């Protein structure tokens, strides 16, 4: 990540909209500003449902319905990944597990932010603020659902419809996927900073390793992964829009929006996000 940002920074002219170096501000002032924006972003994301209107609740209903409908494919996809588990490189599976683990995830983001703060690179600092505030929001939602829904993991009972509400057993913490939530949050937040399609593809490919590895290891069902992915994207886009509107950081353009639609047909079912 540092290599990508360093490369982009070298290509960006000093003082441009895409890279604003706050040389006139001290590091403590920048740190205070970033902490303030992180807290405001988290507060915004948690209170946003209070401002929802009819169409917003309609989207939520479609999101939930699509997740339930997609569960009809859980058993088959689990069998598919189980059959091909031995052909999936163990090194990639291990990378997916470590990348999506909270301790490694936050260490990586701390390193990213530390680099941005030390160099007073506003683009990197803003990206880190976006990542950490989105992670707090989506992570809190995921943790709440894990402990309350109590869905059985594929490698625990093998039944996607086996639930034990408010269970403390790890085997009943399948929904949603915490590894997916964190890896997609980081990859989406970083990918939004670039216009180059191939760079985006590369970043999203790295972010997809954790979700796929969790499917291969039998730790999660397809709907766990799909729900976590959609949740992460929605939260990141919402906070990115908030930071843009608050003008807390320099943006070169209006942040991209995502439109969610429920797709139902003879050979297609699920929720599709159009960027």
Phi, psi and omega in degrees: 000317179296323179297318180296312182293322178297320179296315180293320180298322180293333182273346185267132179293144181299131178087003180286168180295328184281347180209101183249112181267119183274073182293337184273001180244143179282159180300317177302323179292320178294319179298315179298319179297316183292321177297318179298316180292327177296313180296319179294322180294317178296316178299319179297315184294324181281334181264353183302320180302338179292342182253008180294151175244186185306315183293330179292318177292329176295319178295321178297317178298319178294323178298313180293317180297318179297322178295316179297317181295322180293339181297344178294343180260000186300311183296317183293317179294325178295319178294323180298311181291328178294321180293329185255013184299317183292338180273352181270124184306128182296326180299321179290321177298318179295320178299317180299320181291314182292321182294324182271358179285135184307315185295317179290323181299312183285331174295318179297316180290327177296321178294320179296313180293320179300320178295316180294323180288317182296325181264359182056037180272107186293326181296317180290320178298314180297320178297319179294320177298319178297317181294309186292319180292322177292322180294320179297316181292304182294326179293320179295318179296316180297316180296319179297316180291321179303312184285337183262318182291317177064048180275138181287140177283154179303320182275009179257300178239342181077011181242113182292347181250021176264114182236143174225093187303138177057034179280144177265359180284130178303330180293345179246033177239046184280324187251125351272190182268116179292320178300318180293316180304313183288315184293320179288324177301312181293313183295320180292319180297320180286317182298330181293345182276354184238148176262341182290121183299320183291325176295318178300315180300317180297316181293315179294328178296319177295318180295334182280347182298315181299310178301316181294319180296327178290327175291317180297320181282355179072024181272340183214157174271165180302318182293331175299315181292314183297315180296315181296320179297311180296318180299315181298315181295317180298316181294314180299314180296322180294314181289324177298318178294321179297315179296324178294313182291329180281348179056035179286335179223161178283127175244137180280341181199170177294130181299144181296143179257161179234135180248123183260134180221142177275128181248121177227122177205184183295333182230019182211132177211135180150187180248128183247129177258124180257121182267000000 
